[in-house]
Amino acid sequence: MPEMVILDYREGIPIILAEPRPDFLGGWRFWCRYCKRWHLHGRTLGHRVSHCTVPDSPLNRTGYILALASDAGGEKKVEAVADASE
């Protein structure tokens, strides 16, 4: 099962490691540990509204900021963190 990685927090908002979506050029995704589903997002940077289907998920209260991961040589590395400004 995939793993949700929280890298840090910015003003109480989690920064979550995301990977490129294989089904959507330029989109991002991450596995949610709360609803056990992929959260799928387009290319827009910045603070994101949660897509979590679990009503009491902490992600629904704060949303999240996505950090992009690359898969260079089989090892995931953080490429960029989206700006938190909206």
C-alpha positions in Angstrom: 0.0 0.0 0.0 1.3 3.5 -0.8 2.4 5.7 2.1 1.4 9.3 2.9 4.5 11.4 3.7 4.2 14.7 5.6 7.4 16.5 5.2 6.8 19.5 7.4 4.1 22.0 8.4 3.8 25.7 7.4 1.6 27.7 9.7 -0.2 24.5 10.8 -0.8 23.3 7.2 0.9 20.0 6.3 3.3 19.8 3.4 2.7 16.5 1.7 4.9 14.6 -0.7 3.1 14.2 -4.0 4.1 12.3 -7.2 3.2 12.9 -10.8 -0.1 11.4 -11.9 0.4 8.7 -14.5 -3.0 9.3 -16.0 -2.8 13.1 -16.3 0.2 15.0 -17.7 1.4 17.6 -15.2 -1.0 16.6 -12.4 -0.1 15.4 -8.9 -1.3 12.7 -6.5 -0.7 11.4 -3.0 -2.1 8.5 -1.1 -4.3 9.6 1.8 -3.9 7.6 5.0 -7.3 8.7 6.2 -9.6 7.8 3.4 -7.3 5.2 1.8 -7.6 6.8 -1.7 -5.4 8.8 -4.0 -6.0 12.5 -3.8 -5.7 13.8 -7.4 -4.8 17.4 -8.2 -4.0 19.4 -11.3 -0.9 21.5 -11.9 -1.9 24.6 -9.9 0.6 25.4 -7.2 -0.2 26.6 -3.6 -2.5 25.6 -0.8 -4.9 22.9 -1.9 -8.4 22.1 -0.6 -8.7 18.6 0.8 -10.4 15.9 -1.2 -10.6 13.5 1.8 -13.9 11.7 2.2 -13.4 11.0 5.9 -15.4 13.8 7.7 -13.1 14.1 10.7 -9.9 14.0 8.7 -7.4 16.7 9.9 -6.8 17.5 6.2 -10.4 18.7 5.9 -9.7 21.4 8.5 -6.5 22.8 7.1 -6.1 21.6 3.5 -2.5 20.9 2.5 0.5 22.1 0.5 1.9 19.7 -2.1 5.7 19.0 -2.5 6.6 17.4 -5.8 8.7 14.2 -5.9 10.8 12.9 -8.7 11.8 9.3 -9.1 15.4 9.6 -10.3 17.1 6.3 -10.3 14.4 4.6 -8.3 14.9 7.0 -5.4 12.3 9.6 -4.6 13.6 13.2 -4.1 11.8 16.4 -3.4 11.9 18.7 -6.4 9.8 21.7 -5.3 7.4 22.8 -2.6 4.4 24.7 -3.8 4.0 28.3 -2.5 1.5 28.6 0.3 0.0 31.9 -0.9 -3.4 31.8 -2.5 
